[in-house]
Amino acid sequence: MATESGKKEITGEQQTSPSNNGIEEHVDLRIRKRDKKRKIVIYVEDESEDNDEAPLTFFTGGVPQIKRYAHEILDHGRSTVEVKPGGAILITPHPRDLPAEIVSMILKHITNQPDLYSLTLVNKHFHSLVNPLLWKDPKILHRKALRLFLSCLADAHHPTPGRLVEHLEIRGDYWTDTKLSLLLPHIRHLKEVLVEPNTRITHTSFNHVPRHCPQLTKIFLGDEKAITDQTIARIPQHCHQLKTLRLVACPRLSDDTFLALGDQCALTSFLFDFSDASFWTEPMIHAVRRWSLVQLVLNTIPAFFAKLLLMPLNNNSQQLPQSTSFAWPKLQRLQLGDCTEIDDTTLVPFLQTHPRLMILDLRGGSLLTDESIDTMAASLRFLTTLLLDHNHFITSAAIRRLVCRCPRLATLSLHECSRIAVGDFPENEIHTETSLIIRAKGLETIRRAARQ
């Protein structure tokens, strides 16, 4: 179909057509010569503003036949075909709507709630697509918003819109046990919950979260008031799909409670940040080693337990590292808070058996040498972030070799490393006497210089 002067053209061979009374007669057609063959040109009215010409009479015959022919030759999925007196056809194409699936995929990239709300006012189609996104991740930023949110759920007819809520952030002192208890019956499809430390939520109400929300896949508990041994024990009883658990403040848990997390949940990410290192026991460490983790962050852990985590599962075996079994073969992120007892003998075999590591944070690993750095360069081709602060033995030459052999490395931190001076890396982006952080641009400069 071609376009001319704001009109769309549909071409077809000149032909004869029977009239309504059955007598064959020639069709009265408007002919335009584009080549040596004679073709029919049918002008179709467009909805564009610059179209001032009226549609042309091109066919005489039965109305059903004309409409059918027009639909066959028209390539618009949504158009209005109208037959005027005298045989003129008016074809008005309408803009084709994008499929709802494509629009939904585009809308998912809009994270600003006011923007999403504005889109609900465009038309009914957009409202039906955007409204579930607003319910999916409600932003409750003040006391009045929480009150309106609860009222909306209480007044809604079945099915309640609370079934759409998948992500909930609980922050602010306006959150109380009463408010959470009123909310829980409405959000049974909740998948992620975050409790900040500045709320008035206690274990009295949070103990019921696992029972009401068994589809949880991510829990972040940052308020010690909301956590007891009983709270954690209920998680594996109900939330078998739980993949991520983050505890920022946590009281002492029993070994059995801790063991159940790995046995009954599908944990792949465990993040623990708490100042009391006495939380840990050896049975807990052995439990963590049995989990199928992709991400492990333990910012407060005694040095002995940090070393134990990296030991082979068969500690008494005399097998070579290549045939020794280690925990978490699919590990992508490892962050340990106290690595002062981890040396090359412990780390090198671990690195060789974990090639998927992308983020490695071993701050305080003062015993590590260039041997560990060269092993990283040889084994960790997906490495993007490396933090090796407070080390006494690694050299700038080994670090440069690592940078060149790990093309995806984008962040490198070497704070207070005794044998590395800030001047060794002019690419450094933090200019102090002891701070050394090199970002992607500086790391690429190192690689470029090495190729010359």
Residue pairs with C-beta under 8 A, 6 or more apart in sequence:
1 8
1 9
1 10
1 75
2 8
2 9
2 11
3 9
3 46
5 51
5 53
6 46
6 48
6 50
6 51
6 52
6 53
7 43
7 44
7 45
7 46
7 51
7 53
8 43
8 44
8 46
8 93
9 41
9 42
9 43
9 44
10 41
10 42
10 44
10 73
10 74
11 34
11 39
11 40
11 41
11 42
12 39
12 40
12 42
12 73
13 38
13 39
13 40
14 27
14 29
14 31
14 38
14 39
14 40
15 27
16 24
16 25
16 26
16 27
17 24
17 25
17 27
17 59
17 60
17 61
17 65
18 24
18 25
18 61
19 25
19 60
19 61
20 61
20 62
25 60
27 58
27 59
27 60
27 61
28 57
28 58
28 59
28 60
28 87
29 40
29 58
29 59
30 40
30 41
30 43
30 56
30 57
30 58
31 38
31 39
31 40
31 41
32 39
32 41
40 58
41 58
42 56
42 58
42 73
42 89
43 53
43 55
43 56
43 58
44 55
44 74
44 91
44 93
45 51
45 54
45 55
45 90
45 91
45 92
46 92
46 93
47 92
47 93
47 94
47 95
55 84
55 88
55 89
55 90
55 91
56 88
57 86
57 87
57 88
58 88
58 89
59 66
59 69
59 87
59 89
60 87
61 87
63 83
66 83
66 87
66 89
67 81
67 83
67 89
70 81
70 89
70 91
71 81
74 81
74 91
74 93
76 93
76 94
76 96
77 96
78 93
78 94
78 95
78 96
79 91
79 92
79 93
79 94
80 90
80 91
80 92
80 94
81 89
81 90
81 91
82 89
82 90
82 91
82 92
83 89
83 90
84 90
97 125
100 125
100 129
103 126
103 129
104 129
107 116
107 119
107 129
107 130
107 133
108 133
110 116
110 119
110 133
113 134
113 139
116 130
116 133
116 134
117 130
117 134
119 126
119 130
120 126
120 127
120 130
120 131
120 134
121 127
132 164
135 161
135 162
135 164
135 165
136 164
136 165
136 166
136 167
137 166
137 167
138 149
138 165
138 168
139 145
139 169
140 146
140 149
140 169
140 172
141 172
142 172
142 174
143 172
143 174
146 172
146 174
146 175
146 179
150 179
150 182
150 183
152 161
153 160
153 161
153 162
153 183
153 186
154 182
156 162
160 186
162 183
162 186
162 187
162 188
163 186
163 187
163 188
163 189
164 189
165 186
165 187
165 189
165 190
166 189
166 190
166 191
166 192
167 190
167 191
167 192
167 193
168 187
168 190
168 192
168 193
168 194
169 194
169 196
170 180
170 193
170 194
170 195
170 196
170 199
170 201
171 194
171 195
171 196
171 198
171 199
172 196
172 198
172 199
173 198
173 199
173 200
175 199
175 200
175 201
176 199
176 200
176 201
177 200
177 201
177 202
177 204
177 205
178 205
180 201
180 205
180 206
180 209
181 205
181 208
184 205
184 208
184 209
184 212
184 213
185 212
187 212
187 213
188 212
188 213
188 214
188 215
189 213
189 215
190 213
190 215
190 216
191 215
191 216
191 217
191 218
192 216
192 217
192 218
192 219
192 220
193 209
193 213
193 216
193 218
193 219
193 220
194 220
194 222
195 201
195 206
195 220
195 221
195 222
195 223
195 226
196 222
196 223
197 222
197 223
197 224
197 248
197 249
198 223
199 223
199 226
200 225
201 223
201 225
201 226
202 225
202 226
203 225
203 226
203 227
203 228
203 230
203 231
206 221
206 226
206 227
206 231
207 228
207 230
207 231
207 234
209 216
210 216
210 234
210 235
210 237
210 238
210 239
211 234
211 238
213 239
214 238
214 239
214 240
214 241
215 239
215 241
216 235
216 239
216 241
216 242
217 241
217 242
217 243
217 244
218 242
218 243
218 244
218 245
219 235
219 239
219 242
219 244
219 245
219 246
220 244
220 246
220 248
221 227
221 246
221 247
221 248
221 249
221 250
222 246
222 248
222 249
223 249
224 249
224 250
224 251
227 247
227 249
227 250
227 251
228 251
229 251
229 252
229 253
229 254
229 257
232 250
232 253
232 257
232 258
232 261
233 257
233 260
235 242
235 245
235 261
235 265
236 242
236 260
236 261
236 263
236 264
236 265
237 260
237 264
239 265
240 264
240 265
240 266
241 265
241 266
242 265
242 266
242 267
243 265
243 266
243 267
243 268
243 269
244 267
244 268
244 269
244 270
244 271
244 295
245 261
245 265
245 267
245 269
245 270
245 271
246 269
246 270
246 271
246 272
246 273
247 271
247 272
247 273
247 274
248 273
248 274
249 274
250 272
250 274
250 279
252 278
252 279
253 279
253 284
255 281
255 283
255 284
255 287
258 283
258 284
258 287
259 283
259 287
261 267
261 287
261 291
262 287
262 288
262 290
262 291
266 292
267 291
267 292
267 293
268 292
268 293
268 294
268 295
269 293
269 294
269 295
269 296
270 288
270 291
270 293
270 295
270 296
270 297
271 295
271 296
271 297
272 279
272 297
272 298
272 299
272 300
272 301
273 297
273 299
273 300
274 300
275 300
276 300
277 300
277 301
277 302
277 338
279 300
280 301
280 302
280 305
282 305
282 308
285 305
285 308
285 309
288 296
288 309
288 327
289 309
289 313
289 327
289 328
290 327
291 327
291 328
292 328
292 330
293 327
293 328
293 330
293 331
294 328
294 330
294 331
294 332
294 333
295 331
295 332
295 333
296 309
296 328
296 331
296 333
296 334
296 335
297 333
297 335
297 361
298 306
298 309
298 335
298 336
298 337
299 335
299 337
300 337
300 338
301 309
301 336
301 337
301 338
302 338
303 338
303 339
303 340
303 341
303 342
304 341
306 336
306 337
306 338
306 339
306 341
306 342
307 341
307 342
307 346
309 327
309 336
310 326
310 342
310 346
310 347
310 350
311 346
312 321
312 324
312 325
312 326
312 349
313 324
313 325
313 326
313 327
314 324
314 325
317 324
321 348
321 349
321 352
321 353
322 352
322 353
324 349
324 353
326 349
326 350
326 353
326 354
328 354
329 353
329 354
330 356
331 354
331 356
331 357
332 356
332 357
332 358
332 359
332 382
333 357
333 358
333 359
333 360
334 354
334 357
334 359
334 360
334 361
334 362
335 359
335 360
335 361
336 342
336 361
336 362
337 363
337 364
338 364
339 362
339 363
339 364
339 365
339 366
339 368
340 364
340 365
340 366
340 367
341 367
342 362
342 365
342 367
342 368
343 367
343 368
344 367
344 368
344 369
344 371
344 372
347 362
347 365
347 368
347 372
347 375
348 371
348 372
348 375
351 357
351 372
351 375
351 376
351 379
351 380
352 375
352 379
354 379
354 380
355 379
355 380
355 381
355 382
356 382
357 380
357 382
357 383
358 382
358 383
358 384
358 385
358 408
359 384
359 385
360 376
360 380
360 383
360 385
360 386
360 387
361 385
361 386
361 387
362 368
362 387
362 388
363 387
363 388
363 389
363 390
363 413
363 415
364 389
364 390
365 388
365 390
365 391
366 390
366 391
366 392
366 393
367 392
367 393
368 388
368 391
368 393
368 394
369 393
369 394
370 393
370 394
370 395
370 397
370 398
372 394
373 394
373 398
373 399
373 401
373 402
374 398
374 401
374 402
376 383
376 386
376 402
376 406
377 401
377 402
377 404
377 405
377 406
378 405
380 406
381 405
381 406
381 407
381 408
382 408
383 406
383 408
383 409
384 408
384 409
384 410
384 411
385 409
385 410
385 411
386 402
386 409
386 411
386 412
386 413
387 411
387 412
387 413
388 394
388 413
388 414
388 417
389 413
389 414
389 415
389 416
389 417
390 415
390 416
390 417
391 414
391 417
391 418
392 417
392 418
392 419
393 418
393 419
394 414
394 417
394 419
394 420
395 419
395 420
396 419
396 420
396 421
396 424
396 425
399 412
399 414
399 420
399 425
400 446
400 450
402 409
403 409
403 412
403 443
403 446
403 447
404 446
404 447
404 450
407 447
409 443
410 439
410 440
410 443
411 437
411 438
411 439
411 440
412 437
412 438
412 443
413 436
413 437
414 420
414 425
414 436
414 437
414 438
415 434
415 435
415 436
415 437
416 434
417 436
420 436
422 428
422 431
422 432
422 433
422 434
422 435
422 436
425 436
425 438
425 442
425 446
427 438
427 441
427 442
427 443
427 445
427 446
428 435
428 436
428 437
428 438
428 442
429 437
429 438
429 439
429 441
429 442
430 436
430 437
438 446
